[in-house]
Amino acid sequence: LGDKCYPVCKRKLIEQSDYFRALYRSGMREAGQGQEEQLLRGGLSALGLELVLDFINTSCLARLEQEEGGDEEPPLLEELVEAASYLQVTPLLRLLLSQVRLGNCFELHRLAQVYGLQDLHDACLDFMATHYHQVLRRPDAQPHLLPHALQQHLKERRMRGTATLVAIGDFMGASSLGPPPGCHPQAEAPWSMLRYDEEAQRWLPLANNLPPDLVNVRGYGSAMLDNYLFIVGGYRITSQEISAAHCYNPCLNEWSQLASMNQKRSNFKLLAVNGKLYAIGGQSLSNVECYNPENDWWNFVASMPNPLAEFSACECKGKIYVIGGYTTRDRNMNILQYCPTSDSWTNFELCDVHVRKQQMLSVEETIYLVGGCIHELGPNQKSSQSEDVLTVQSYNIATKEWLYLKENTSKSGLNLTCTLHNDGVYILSRDITLSTSLEHRVFLKYNIFTDSWESLRRFPAFGQNMLICSMYLPDVREL
């Protein structure tokens, strides 16, 4: 190339490079050196050619493999891809698929587009989707390399698997399910993770690296954002509040620790709104913190008008709604609305019925209130014995209409966990017709379209400190 000659084994050259294989098979086996030099002048850099020939001679790419696991972009990446693409060194291009990492994913994605390398392009997208929040934090995540359309595509790519119910908690009967696939039987951990196989209608263990720090934590906040599960704050059995934050990435089946909140808090609500997390209130707290996954940091935003206890909250149409509970003086009868854009709270409406300890979910403009205690004021007031009933109510933020949808008098409305999944609200509650020192859990579904209950079977009978959520698990991984 130019004035420089590069010794290379002819056999290896033909084996590794489609370009040279076609050259020799076309009857140019006796091509002279001068003619060969002319064929290699098509925009190739000497550095790129050296890297490619080094791979052809050794079948490895020393510069990339030496830095494997690092976050820095390897030097001369553009020259390497250009030469490998020009000379059609398929084994090298195939090797690059396994070399995508945080330090080079943007550059490799750009080069794949420039040189029309579809497999490398897809590998970069898969990697960036799998490590989405880490990718957002990269200093090179500039708008021209990560435009809004690409961000949306990566989020959609994270959800290409199967929507699956996942339960986390202390399952007393989990041992009857057997060990997770590929794992040897062992002593039961205090916490477990299970996934629900809807076709077989049974719960199966989900093997993962659940952090020991989460064991025996109560009163935490949880939320799904971009198909990551976040568990934040809470208190330990010693009653010590914590500010720690962890997240589970189902694409990798891995837990990781994040930046802690500024404020230790428990019995609060954690909500995902417009790509961020909001930690609202807590025991005797009115302040609110916002977590931005782009910088892995928490910042205080506008506080609620008053501290609240036993309240609930949810996101609906890009805003936060807080209902029920108690202020320091009286029942909270106001529906509070928080607007992230203006960072302000307003009194949205006054309630006629007081609710507390309920769970809240939303679909479009409708908020569903599941469980909790309902206290009707005035002459229609119910006795305290009837407060612990599993009910479902709805509230439409556009029409401000309340509907009392369904109740189940044999199931508890307190200390339940629920999630939206497909066409219904899936609920883990307890059977109040049984007397036992342990909590007998029942698995129910409320169909929001038919307004009907469905009892589901085969859930571990006893358990505490449970959480149920819906997430997308990869189809390719054997769970």
C-alpha positions in Angstrom: 0.0 0.0 0.0 1.7 3.1 -1.2 5.5 2.6 -0.7 5.1 0.0 2.0 4.8 -3.8 1.6 3.0 -6.0 4.0 3.9 -9.7 4.3 0.9 -12.0 4.6 0.2 -15.7 4.1 -1.6 -16.1 0.8 -3.6 -19.1 2.1 -4.9 -17.1 5.1 -5.6 -14.1 2.9 -7.9 -16.2 0.7 -9.5 -17.9 3.7 -10.3 -14.7 5.6 -11.0 -12.1 2.9 -13.8 -12.4 0.4 -12.2 -9.6 -1.5 -8.9 -11.4 -2.1 -10.7 -14.8 -2.6 -12.7 -13.3 -5.4 -9.6 -11.6 -6.8 -7.7 -14.9 -7.1 -10.6 -16.9 -8.3 -11.2 -14.5 -11.1 -8.1 -15.6 -12.9 -5.8 -13.0 -11.5 -3.7 -15.4 -9.4 -0.5 -14.3 -11.2 -1.3 -10.6 -10.7 1.9 -8.6 -10.3 2.7 -6.6 -7.3 2.2 -3.3 -9.0 -1.4 -4.2 -10.1 -2.1 -5.5 -6.6 -1.0 -2.2 -5.1 -3.3 -0.4 -7.5 -6.3 -2.5 -6.3 -5.6 -1.5 -2.7 -5.5 2.2 -3.2 -9.3 2.6 -2.9 -9.3 4.9 0.1 -7.7 2.4 2.5 -5.6 3.8 5.3 -2.3 2.1 6.2 -3.3 1.9 9.8 -6.6 0.1 8.9 -4.8 -2.3 6.6 -2.3 -3.1 9.3 -5.0 -4.0 11.8 -6.9 -6.2 9.3 -3.7 -8.0 8.2 -2.8 -8.5 11.9 -6.1 -10.2 12.3 -5.7 -12.3 9.2 -2.2 -13.5 10.4 -3.2 -14.1 14.0 -7.0 -14.8 13.9 -7.4 -12.3 16.8 -7.6 -8.6 17.3 -5.1 -7.8 20.0 -6.0 -4.2 20.4 -9.7 -4.9 21.1 -9.2 -8.0 23.1 -6.6 -6.4 25.4 -9.2 -3.8 26.3 -12.1 -6.2 26.7 -14.3 -5.1 29.6 -13.1 -1.5 29.4 -15.3 1.5 28.7 -12.9 3.4 26.5 -13.3 3.4 22.8 -10.4 1.6 21.2 -8.2 3.7 18.9 -8.4 3.4 15.1 -11.9 1.9 15.2 -13.0 3.8 12.1 -9.9 2.7 10.1 -10.4 -0.9 11.2 -14.1 -1.1 10.2 -13.4 0.7 6.9 -10.6 -1.7 5.9 -12.5 -4.8 7.1 -15.6 -3.7 5.2 -13.6 -2.9 2.0 -11.6 -6.1 2.0 -14.7 -8.1 3.1 -13.0 -9.8 6.0 -16.1 -11.6 7.3 -14.5 -13.3 10.3 -13.3 -9.9 11.6 -16.7 -8.3 11.0 -18.3 -11.3 12.9 -15.8 -10.8 15.8 -16.8 -7.2 16.1 -20.4 -8.3 17.0 -19.0 -9.6 20.3 -16.8 -6.6 20.9 -19.7 -4.0 21.3 -19.5 -2.4 24.7 -20.3 1.0 26.4 -17.1 2.6 25.2 -17.6 1.9 21.5 -21.3 1.3 20.9 -22.0 4.8 19.5 -19.1 4.7 17.2 -19.7 1.2 16.0 -23.3 2.0 15.4 -22.4 5.0 13.3 -19.8 3.0 11.3 -22.3 0.2 10.7 -24.7 2.7 9.2 -21.9 4.3 7.0 -20.7 0.9 5.6 -24.0 -0.9 5.5 -23.1 -3.6 8.0 -26.5 -4.8 9.1 -25.4 -7.5 11.5 -23.1 -5.0 13.3 -25.9 -2.4 13.3 -28.3 -4.9 14.9 -25.7 -6.0 17.5 -25.2 -2.3 18.5 -28.9 -1.8 18.9 -29.3 -4.9 21.0 -26.4 -3.9 23.2 -27.7 -0.3 23.7 -31.2 -1.5 24.4 -29.9 -4.1 26.9 -27.8 -1.5 28.7 -30.2 1.4 28.0 -29.8 3.5 31.1 -26.0 3.0 31.2 -25.9 4.2 27.6 -27.8 7.3 28.5 -25.2 8.2 31.0 -22.3 8.0 28.6 -20.5 11.4 28.1 -20.6 10.7 24.3 -24.4 10.2 24.3 -24.8 13.5 22.3 -28.1 14.3 20.5 -26.6 13.6 17.1 -25.5 10.1 18.2 -28.6 9.3 20.4 -31.5 11.3 18.9 -35.0 11.0 20.3 -36.1 8.6 17.6 -33.3 6.2 18.4 -34.1 6.4 22.2 -37.6 5.4 21.5 -36.5 2.6 19.3 -34.1 1.3 22.0 -36.9 1.4 24.6 -39.2 -0.5 22.3 -36.4 -3.0 21.7 -36.2 -3.6 25.4 -39.7 -4.9 25.3 -39.4 -7.4 22.5 -39.7 -10.4 24.9 -42.8 -11.7 26.7 -44.8 -9.7 29.1 -44.5 -11.7 32.3 -45.7 -11.4 35.9 -42.8 -11.5 38.4 -43.2 -11.8 42.1 -40.6 -10.9 44.7 -40.8 -11.7 48.4 -40.4 -14.2 51.2 -42.2 -17.2 49.9 -42.7 -19.8 52.6 -43.9 -22.4 50.1 -41.4 -21.6 47.3 -39.4 -24.8 48.0 -42.3 -26.9 46.6 -41.7 -25.3 43.2 -38.2 -26.8 43.0 -34.9 -25.1 42.1 -34.7 -22.8 39.1 -33.6 -24.5 35.9 -29.9 -25.2 35.8 -29.5 -24.7 39.6 -28.9 -27.3 42.3 -31.2 -27.5 45.3 -30.1 -25.4 48.1 -31.4 -23.8 51.3 -34.2 -21.3 50.7 -33.1 -17.7 50.7 -35.2 -15.3 52.7 -36.2 -13.6 49.5 -37.1 -15.2 46.2 -38.1 -14.2 42.7 -40.8 -16.1 40.8 -42.2 -15.7 37.3 -45.6 -16.8 36.2 -46.0 -19.2 33.2 -49.5 -18.2 31.9 -49.8 -21.2 29.6 -49.0 -23.7 32.3 -50.7 -21.6 35.0 -48.0 -22.0 37.5 -45.2 -20.0 39.2 -41.6 -20.9 38.5 -38.4 -19.9 40.3 -36.4 -17.1 38.6 -32.7 -17.5 39.4 -30.8 -14.1 39.7 -28.4 -12.2 41.9 -30.9 -10.6 44.3 -28.8 -8.3 46.5 -28.5 -9.3 50.2 -29.1 -5.7 51.0 -32.7 -6.1 50.1 -33.3 -8.9 52.5 -35.7 -8.0 55.3 -36.5 -4.5 53.9 -40.1 -3.4 54.4 -42.0 -0.3 53.4 -39.9 0.3 50.2 -41.0 2.0 47.0 -41.1 0.1 43.7 -41.7 1.1 40.1 -41.1 0.0 36.5 -39.3 2.4 34.2 -38.1 1.5 30.7 -38.5 -2.2 31.6 -36.2 -1.8 34.7 -37.6 -2.7 38.1 -36.6 -0.2 40.8 -36.7 -0.9 44.5 -35.9 2.1 46.7 -35.8 3.1 50.3 -37.8 1.4 53.1 -36.8 0.3 56.5 -35.0 -2.8 58.0 -36.5 -5.0 60.7 -34.5 -2.9 63.2 -36.8 0.0 62.1 -33.8 1.9 60.6 -34.9 3.8 57.5 -32.7 3.6 54.4 -32.2 5.6 51.2 -30.6 2.9 49.1 -31.7 2.3 45.5 -31.4 -0.9 43.4 -32.7 -1.8 40.0 -33.3 -5.1 38.2 -32.5 -5.4 34.5 -34.5 -8.3 33.1 -32.6 -8.1 29.8 -29.5 -9.2 31.7 -31.3 -10.9 34.6 -29.1 -8.7 36.9 -29.5 -6.4 39.9 -27.3 -3.3 40.4 -27.1 -0.6 43.0 -27.8 3.0 42.0 -27.3 6.4 43.6 -29.1 6.6 47.0 -31.8 9.1 47.7 -30.9 12.3 49.5 -33.6 11.5 52.1 -34.1 8.3 54.0 -37.8 7.3 53.6 -40.2 4.5 54.1 -43.9 3.9 53.4 -43.8 6.3 50.4 -44.7 6.0 46.8 -42.3 5.6 43.9 -43.7 6.5 40.5 -42.3 6.5 36.9 -43.3 9.7 35.0 -42.0 10.9 31.6 -38.8 8.9 31.9 -38.0 9.8 35.5 -38.7 8.4 39.0 -40.5 10.4 41.7 -40.2 9.4 45.4 -43.2 11.0 47.1 -43.5 11.6 50.8 -42.9 9.0 53.4 -43.3 8.6 57.1 -44.0 12.2 58.3 -42.4 13.6 55.1 -43.8 15.9 52.5 -40.7 16.3 50.3 -40.4 14.7 46.9 -37.3 13.6 45.1 -36.8 13.0 41.3 -34.4 10.5 39.9 -33.0 11.0 36.4 -31.5 7.8 34.9 -29.4 9.9 32.5 -27.2 11.0 35.3 -28.0 8.5 38.1 -28.8 11.2 40.6 -31.7 12.4 42.8 -32.8 16.0 43.2 -35.5 17.5 45.4 -38.5 18.9 43.6 -41.6 20.7 44.9 -42.9 19.2 48.2 -46.5 18.2 48.8 -48.6 20.8 50.6 -48.6 18.6 53.8 -47.0 15.4 55.0 -49.3 12.4 54.5 -49.6 9.0 55.9 -51.4 5.9 54.5 -51.9 7.7 51.1 -51.5 6.3 47.6 -50.5 7.8 44.3 -50.1 7.0 40.6 -49.2 8.5 37.3 -52.0 9.4 34.9 -51.5 11.2 31.5 -48.1 12.5 32.5 -49.1 13.9 35.9 -49.1 12.5 39.5 -52.3 12.1 41.5 -52.3 11.6 45.3 -55.4 10.4 47.0 -56.4 9.6 50.6 -54.5 9.1 53.8 -54.1 11.4 56.7 -52.5 14.8 57.3 -51.0 15.6 60.7 -54.4 17.0 61.8 -57.1 15.2 59.9 -58.2 13.0 57.0 -56.9 14.1 53.6 -60.0 14.6 51.5 -58.2 16.4 48.6 -57.0 14.8 45.4 -53.6 16.4 44.8 -52.1 16.8 41.3 -48.5 17.3 40.6 -47.3 18.7 37.2 -43.6 17.8 36.5 -43.4 20.5 33.8 -44.3 23.3 36.1 -43.0 21.5 39.3 -46.1 22.5 41.2 -48.9 20.9 43.3 -52.6 21.8 43.1 -55.8 20.7 44.7 -57.5 18.8 41.9 -60.8 17.9 43.6 -62.4 17.2 46.9 -63.5 13.6 47.7 -66.8 12.6 49.4 -65.3 9.3 50.7 -62.1 8.9 52.6 -59.8 6.1 51.5 -56.4 5.0 52.9 -53.8 2.2 52.3 -55.2 1.6 48.8 -53.1 0.8 45.7 -53.5 2.9 42.6 -53.0 2.2 38.9 -54.0 4.0 35.7 -55.1 3.2 32.2 -55.5 6.2 29.9 -57.6 8.7 31.8 -58.9 6.3 34.4 -57.4 5.7 37.8 -58.1 2.4 39.5 -58.1 2.2 43.3 -57.6 -1.3 44.6 -58.1 -2.4 48.2 -57.5 -0.1 51.2 -60.0 1.1 53.7 -63.1 3.1 52.6 -64.7 5.4 55.1 -68.0 6.9 54.1 -68.8 10.1 55.9 -72.2 11.1 57.2 -75.3 8.9 57.6 -74.0 6.2 55.2 -70.9 5.5 57.3 -69.9 1.8 57.4 -68.8 0.0 60.5 -65.1 -0.6 61.0 -65.7 -4.4 60.6 -66.5 -4.0 56.9 -63.5 -1.8 56.1 -61.2 -4.7 55.3 -62.7 -5.7 52.0 -61.0 -6.1 48.6 -62.7 -3.5 46.4 -62.0 -1.9 43.1 -63.0 1.7 42.3 -62.3 3.9 39.4 -61.9 7.7 39.0 -61.8 9.4 35.6 -59.6 12.5 35.7 -61.4 14.0 32.6 -65.0 13.6 33.8 -64.1 13.5 37.6 -66.5 10.6 37.9 -66.2 7.9 40.6 -67.4 4.3 40.0 -67.6 1.6 42.7 -66.8 -1.4 40.4 -66.3 -4.6 42.4 -65.8 -6.1 45.8 -64.7 -9.4 47.2 -65.8 -9.8 50.8 -63.7 -12.9 51.5 -60.4 -11.3 50.5 -58.4 -8.6 52.3 -58.0 -5.1 50.9 -55.0 -4.4 53.1 -51.3 -5.2 52.6 -51.9 -6.3 49.1 -49.8 -5.8 46.0 -51.1 -5.5 42.4 -50.0 -4.6 38.9 -51.5 -4.0 35.5 -50.8 -6.8 33.1 -52.4 -7.4 29.7 -56.2 -7.0 30.2 -56.4 -6.9 34.0 -55.2 -6.0 37.4 -53.4 -8.9 39.0 -53.6 -9.0 42.8 -51.8 -10.8 45.6 -54.1 -10.5 48.7 -54.8 -12.7 51.7 -57.8 -14.8 52.6 -59.5 -13.3 55.7 -61.6 -16.4 56.2 -58.6 -18.2 57.6 -56.9 -17.7 60.9 -53.2 -18.3 60.8 -50.1 -16.6 62.1 -48.7 -16.5 58.5 -50.3 -14.6 55.7 -52.2 -16.9 53.4 -51.8 -15.4 50.0 -54.3 -15.6 47.2 -53.7 -14.8 43.5 -56.6 -12.9 41.8 -57.2 -11.1 38.6 -59.7 -8.3 38.0 -60.6 -7.9 34.4 -61.0 -4.2 33.7 -63.0 -4.9 30.5 -65.5 -7.4 31.8 -65.6 -6.1 35.5 -65.1 -9.7 36.8 -62.9 -11.6 39.2 -60.9 -14.6 38.3 -59.1 -16.7 40.9 -55.7 -18.1 39.8 -54.1 -21.2 41.2 -50.8 -22.6 42.3 -49.3 -19.6 44.1 -47.1 -20.5 47.2 -49.6 -20.5 50.0 -47.7 -18.4 52.5 -45.5 -15.4 52.2 -44.7 -11.9 53.4 -43.3 -8.7 52.1 -44.4 -9.4 48.6 -44.3 -7.4 45.4 -45.9 -8.3 42.1 -45.0 -6.5 38.8 -45.2 -7.0 35.1 -42.1 -6.9 32.9 -40.7 -8.1 29.6 -38.4 -11.1 29.9 -36.3 -12.0 26.9 -37.6 -15.0 24.9 -34.0 -16.1 24.1 -32.9 -16.7 27.7 -33.9 -20.0 29.2 -35.4 -19.1 32.6 
